[in-house]
Amino acid sequence: MILVDDVGNRVYEWDTLLNPVRDVGATSIHGLTAADVYSAPTFDQIGPGLASLLKGRVLVAHNLAFDAPFLAAEFARVGYVVELGGATGLCTMRLASHYLPAGSRTLEACCNGIGYSIGAAHTALEDARATAHLLAYYIGQEKDFAGYWVNEIAAAQALTWPVMPQATATRVSRESVYGREDKHFLTRLESRAPSRAPIKADEYLAVLQRVLLDRRIGHHEADELVAVAKTMDLSREDAGAIHQMYLAGLARLAIEDGILTSSGLLDLKLVATLLGLPADSVHSAIEAASGRQDQDCAVEHFELKVGDTVVFTGEAPGISRVELERKARAVGLRVTGGVSRKTTILVAADPDSLSSKARKARSLGIPIVDYPAYLLMFDSIQSPKAKGERVSPQS
């Protein structure tokens, strides 16, 4: 949002990313993923401030007929009717026919026509700045701009904006998201050295095994692990000890006939990194799994089986949803359109997805995996796993 005065000078700027409480859509265009907007405010949190700033002002947009219904729909989602339409304000795209030579009416083309270069196309703030520059140019071309467009301006100023209960909203900018340094989720637990291991932590281990199915830990999954750890009053050191026990259990599962494959070793190293364990933890886990120590835990090997129920959300790269579902059914998997307690896994383009399917899966404790992980699971249904190069457990 850019507020300008009567002659087009910018007097206030404000922007934030929003958590849409749904899938984020065309990441290839706007550059945002679900993880980027995960901690952003929702519309109901910024709506009160937005309505207050818009009251008595003239809404301006480039292609107002396209943008206004979206704004009205967001207010409607939180229970407020705003009579916004394509003529409720000023549209810099429509006004271009009065102030610019004939030609393309895209925002970029219009800005090029007045000698203004958009900084970063398809970001809300830069597009709003560009629209403000267009408006200022138009005002400068008209002796009495407000008088010429008096009817449109009066209708916009008379629009009733809702009075909403105040809400707390912390602004999350693109810059803060792109520049953030994500800390490991273990740092969010209280440090109380030394650890109390060995620890009975079946609930924590169950969540750990579920979130690691696709060998990644998303924001939602990290939050769930932290919440479970705090519920169990686990310290950072306690959780680290459990992670080491889990890694030893995973190593025991990976060792076949006393031999660890090269792919198994790489997998252990990846899991150790995800769990925030030190570099020598893999060697310790292999030693424990080889029988020299017994502080490991039972880790179950997860495989998709004929009859399991799979739900897809989001688009997989390079393959259509129709083809994915056809292939899944061909090997005996059940494919449904919605998540239920009978769902085995949810396959998501982005495991941090904010879609309704993803939200329901999290509430039911159903694993969410990305498409690469699913395709590996799918391959294992059709043919045995390929054996990697064998290495010594002591490697």
C-alpha positions, 0 to 999 in steps of 0.5 A: 500500500502506498498513500499519496497526497492530492498531487501524487507525492508518496506520504506512506508505504506499507507492505507485508507478505500474507499467509493465505491459509491455502496453497501459494499458487504460481511460485514461478511468477511471484517467487514465494513458497509456502515456507516464505509465508508460513509465519506471515500474518493472515488477512484477518490480522491486517484487515483492521489496519487496512480498512482504517487506512482506506477509509475516506481515500480513493482506491487506485490500482492498475487494472482495478476491475481485476484487483478490487474483487480480490480485496472484496473477497478477502474481507468477505472471507472474514465476514465483512461486505465491501461493495468494491467493483471495477469502477470504485476508484481510479484505474491507472490502466484505464486512465492510460488512454487519456494520458499516454499514447496508444499501445500496450496497457500493461503496468510495465509498458505504461511505466516505460511510457513515462520513463519509470523502470519497475524495480522488481516486477510482480512484487506487491510493493514495487507494483504499488510504487509503479502505480503511484508513479503513474498516478502522479504523472497523470495528475501532472498532465491534468490542470484540474485532475480531481475536478475532471474525475470528480464522480469517480473520486466521490464514489470511491471516497463514499465507500463504506469500509468495515470497522473491525476489532483491532488485531495484532499483526507482525509485518513480514517483508520479502527482504526479511524472508530472503535474508533470514538465517534459519536456526536449527529447531533444537535451539528453540528448546531450553538448554539444561545440560547434562542430558537425562538419556536414556529417555523414554520418548516414544511420542517424540520418536513417532513424530520424528520418524514421520517427519523424516520420511522424505528426509527433510524437516519443514517449518510445520514439522519443526514446530511439531517436534518442538511442541512435543518436546516441550510437552514432554519437558525435554531439554535441548540436550535430551532431544539431542540424545534422543536424536543420537539414539534414533540415528543408531536405530536407523543405522541398525536398520540400514546394516544388512548381514553386517554390511552397510551400503554406500547409499545407506551411509549417505542417508545416515549422514543426511539424517544426522545433519537434519537432526543437528548432530555433530559430524562424528555422530554417524560413526557412533551410531554405526558402532551402536548398531553393530552391537558394541553399544545398546542405546539405540531405538527400534526404527521401522522401515516405511514402504508403500504397499498395495492397498495403501491410500495416497492423496496428492496436492499441488503439481509435480514437476514434469508429470501431470496429476492425471498420470500420477494417479493412473500410475498409482492405481496401476500398482494397487494404490488407492487414490482419493481426493481428500484426506481422512484417517484412512490416508497413508500419506499425503504427497505435496509439491511443497511439504510446507503447503498451506492447502486444506489437505495439508492442514487436515493431514497435520491435524491427523498426524498423517505423513506429508512427503514431497514428490521426489520422496513419493516417486522413490517409494513408488519405485520400491513397489514395482521393483526391489531397492537397488543395492548401493556399493557396500562399505564397512560399518566402521567406514 
